[in-house]
């Protein structure tokens, strides 16, 4: 499950990412490390967090500490900018 990464942070040696997916019911996902088999571990952030700011607040409440999020610049779509 991958989407467009909006924010990244490092917490306790783990790389955290908030991703935006093309789904109206659960648009944001918190990706937080990998499982024992190498596949990503992720949590769908509740629907009530329907904005990027809300997604950061939700992720911070799940992790349980202040997180310094860094915005990821948007990548142009293939074929844009020609």
Contact map, one row per residue, 1 for C-alpha under 8 A:
1110000000000000000000000000000000000000000000000000000000000000000000000000000000
1111000000000000001010000000000000000000000000000000000000000000000000000000000000
1111100000000000001111000000000000000000000000000000000000000000000000000000000000
0111110000000000001110000000000000000000000000000000000000000000000000000000000000
0011111100000000111100000000000000000000000000000000000000000000000000010000000000
0001111100000000111100000000000000000000000000000001000000000000000000111100000000
0000111110000000111000000000000000000000000000000000000000000000000011110000000000
0000111111000011110000000000000000000000000000000000000000000000000011110000000000
0000001111100011100000000000000000000000000000000000000000000000001111000000000000
0000000111111111000000000000000000000000000000000000000000000000001100000000000000
0000000011111111000000000000000000000000000000000000000000000000001000000000000000
0000000001111100000000000000000000000000000000000000000000000000000000000000000000
0000000001111110000000000000000000000000000000000000000000000000000000000000000000
0000000001111111000000000000000110000000000000000000000000000000000000000000000000
0000000111101111100000000000000110000000000000000000000000000000000000000000000000
0000000111100111110000000000011110000000000000000000000000000000000000000000000000
0000111110000011111000000000111100000000000000000000000000000000000000000000000000
0000111100000001111100000001111000000000000000000000001100000000000000000000000000
0111111000000000111110000001111000000000000000000000000000000000000000000000000000
0011110000000000011111000011100000000000000000000000000000000000000000000000000000
0111000000000000001111100111100000000000000000000000000000000000000000000000000000
0010000000000000000111110010000000000000000000000000000000000000000000000000000000
0000000000000000000011111110000000000000000000000000000000000000000000000000000000
0000000000000000000001111110000000000000000000000000000000000000000000000000000000
0000000000000000000000111110000000000000000000100000000000000000000000000000000000
0000000000000000000010111111100000000000000111100100000000000000000000000000000000
0000000000000000000111111111100000000000000010100100000000000000000000000000000000
0000000000000000011110000111110000000000000110001101001000000000000000000000000000
0000000000000000111110000111111000000000011110000000000000000000000000000000000000
0000000000000001111000000001111100000000011110000000000000100000000000000000000000
0000000000000001111000000000111110000001111000000000000000000000000000000000000000
0000000000000111100000000000011111000001110000000000000000000000000000000000000000
0000000000000111000000000000001111100001110000000000000000000000000000000000000000
0000000000000000000000000000000111111111100000000000000000000000000000000000000000
0000000000000000000000000000000011111111100000000000000000000000000000000000000000
0000000000000000000000000000000001111110000000000000000000000000000000000000000000
0000000000000000000000000000000001111110000000000000000000000000000000000000000000
0000000000000000000000000000000001111111000000000000000000000000000000000000000000
0000000000000000000000000000000001111111100000000000000000000000000000000000000000
0000000000000000000000000000001111100111110000000000000000000000000000000000000000
0000000000000000000000000000001111100011111000000000000000000000000000000000000000
0000000000000000000000000000111110000001111100000000000000000000000000000000000000
0000000000000000000000000000111000000000111110000000000000000000000000000000000000
0000000000000000000000000101110000000000011111000000000000000000000000000000000000
0000000000000000000000000111110000000000001111101000001001100000000000000000000000
0000000000000000000000000100000000000000000111111000000001000000000000000000000000
0000000000000000000000001110000000000000000011111100000000000000000000000000000000
0000000000000000000000000000000000000000000001111100000000000000000000000000000000
0000000000000000000000000001000000000000000011111111011001000000000000000000000000
0000000000000000000000000111000000000000000000111111011000000000000000000000000000
0000000000000000000000000000000000000000000000001111111000000000000000000000000000
0000010000000000000000000001000000000000000000001111111100000000000000000000000000
0000000000000000000000000000000000000000000000000011111110000000000000000000000000
0000000000000000000000000000000000000000000000001111111111000000000000000000000000
0000000000000000010000000001000000000000000010001111111111100000000000000000000000
0000000000000000010000000000000000000000000000000001111111110000000010000000000000
0000000000000000000000000000000000000000000000000000111111111000000000000000000000
0000000000000000000000000000000000000000000011001000011111111100000000000000000000
0000000000000000000000000000010000000000000010000000001111111110000000000000000000
0000000000000000000000000000000000000000000000000000000111111111111000000000000000
0000000000000000000000000000000000000000000000000000000011111111100000000000000000
0000000000000000000000000000000000000000000000000000000001111111000000000000000000
0000000000000000000000000000000000000000000000000000000000111111100000000000000000
0000000000000000000000000000000000000000000000000000000000011111110000000000000000
0000000000000000000000000000000000000000000000000000000000011011111000000000000000
0000000000000000000000000000000000000000000000000000000000010001111100000000000000
0000000011100000000000000000000000000000000000000000000000010000111110000000000000
0000000011000000000000000000000000000000000000000000000000000000011111000000000000
0000001110000000000000000000000000000000000000000000000100000000001111100000000000
0000001110000000000000000000000000000000000000000000000000000000000111110000000000
0000011100000000000000000000000000000000000000000000000000000000000011111000000000
0000111100000000000000000000000000000000000000000000000000000000000001111100000000
0000010000000000000000000000000000000000000000000000000000000000000000111110000000
0000010000000000000000000000000000000000000000000000000000000000000000011111000000
0000000000000000000000000000000000000000000000000000000000000000000000001111100000
0000000000000000000000000000000000000000000000000000000000000000000000000111110110
0000000000000000000000000000000000000000000000000000000000000000000000000011111100
0000000000000000000000000000000000000000000000000000000000000000000000000001111100
0000000000000000000000000000000000000000000000000000000000000000000000000000111111
0000000000000000000000000000000000000000000000000000000000000000000000000001111111
0000000000000000000000000000000000000000000000000000000000000000000000000001001111
0000000000000000000000000000000000000000000000000000000000000000000000000000001111
